[in-house]
Amino acid sequence: MWEMSLRSRELSLGAERTRRWRQRRQHGLVVVSFDVAPDVTGKLVHLGWLDATKRDDKEAIATALIELAGRATELEVTPASRSM
């Protein structure tokens, strides 16, 4: 019985992930996953985008990066140089 309820829960969690993915896709959102090096979180703290107490908080780091990217696009910031 315990195995059945665990399996049902796994299915419902999977269904919930799928529902959220479809909803994001409908709204044109793209989910991106990447590694953030400690020096980057340090720079986010130094520049005021991230609270120092939240440097290990994935949600806080994601929010800081989203806000930074939003501000950069508002200001139409372009790369100073490109490495090829």
C-alpha positions as CSV (number, residue, x, y, z in Angstrom):
1,M,0.0,0.0,0.0
2,W,2.8,2.4,0.9
3,E,4.4,1.7,-2.5
4,M,1.2,2.6,-4.3
5,S,0.8,5.9,-2.5
6,L,4.4,6.8,-3.1
7,R,4.0,6.0,-6.8
8,S,0.8,8.1,-7.0
9,R,2.6,11.0,-5.4
10,E,5.5,10.7,-7.9
11,L,3.0,10.7,-10.7
12,S,1.3,13.8,-9.3
13,L,4.6,15.6,-8.8
14,G,5.5,14.7,-12.4
15,A,2.1,15.9,-13.6
16,E,2.6,19.1,-11.8
17,R,6.0,19.7,-13.3
18,T,4.5,19.0,-16.8
19,R,1.6,21.4,-16.1
20,R,4.0,24.2,-15.1
21,W,6.3,23.5,-18.1
22,R,3.3,23.7,-20.5
23,Q,2.1,26.9,-18.8
24,R,5.5,28.6,-19.2
25,R,5.7,27.5,-22.8
26,Q,2.3,29.0,-23.5
27,H,3.5,32.3,-22.1
28,G,6.7,32.2,-24.2
29,L,9.0,31.6,-21.2
30,V,12.2,29.6,-21.5
31,V,13.6,27.8,-18.5
32,V,17.4,27.9,-18.4
33,S,19.7,26.0,-16.0
34,F,23.3,26.9,-15.5
35,D,26.1,26.9,-13.0
36,V,26.9,30.1,-11.1
37,A,30.5,30.4,-9.9
38,P,31.2,31.8,-6.4
39,D,33.0,34.8,-7.9
40,V,29.8,35.7,-9.8
41,T,27.6,35.5,-6.6
42,G,30.3,37.6,-4.9
43,K,30.1,40.3,-7.7
44,L,26.3,40.2,-7.4
45,V,26.6,40.9,-3.7
46,H,29.2,43.6,-4.3
47,L,27.1,45.4,-6.9
48,G,24.0,45.2,-4.7
49,W,21.9,42.7,-6.7
50,L,22.1,40.0,-4.1
51,D,22.0,40.1,-0.3
52,A,25.1,38.7,1.2
53,T,23.1,36.4,3.5
54,K,21.5,34.8,0.5
55,R,24.6,33.9,-1.6
56,D,23.7,30.2,-1.3
57,D,19.9,30.7,-2.0
58,K,19.1,29.5,-5.5
59,E,15.9,31.4,-5.7
60,A,17.6,34.7,-4.6
61,I,20.4,34.2,-7.1
62,A,17.9,33.5,-9.9
63,T,16.0,36.6,-9.0
64,A,19.1,38.7,-8.9
65,L,20.2,37.4,-12.3
66,I,16.7,38.0,-13.8
67,E,16.6,41.5,-12.4
68,L,20.1,42.2,-13.7
69,A,19.3,40.9,-17.2
70,G,16.1,42.9,-17.2
71,R,17.9,46.1,-16.3
72,A,20.6,45.4,-18.9
73,T,18.0,45.0,-21.6
74,E,16.2,48.1,-20.6
75,L,19.4,50.0,-20.9
76,E,20.3,48.2,-24.1
77,V,23.7,47.1,-22.8
78,T,25.8,45.4,-25.4
79,P,28.9,43.2,-24.8
80,A,32.0,45.4,-24.5
81,S,34.0,42.7,-26.3
82,R,33.4,39.2,-27.7
83,S,35.7,36.2,-27.5
84,M,35.5,33.9,-30.5
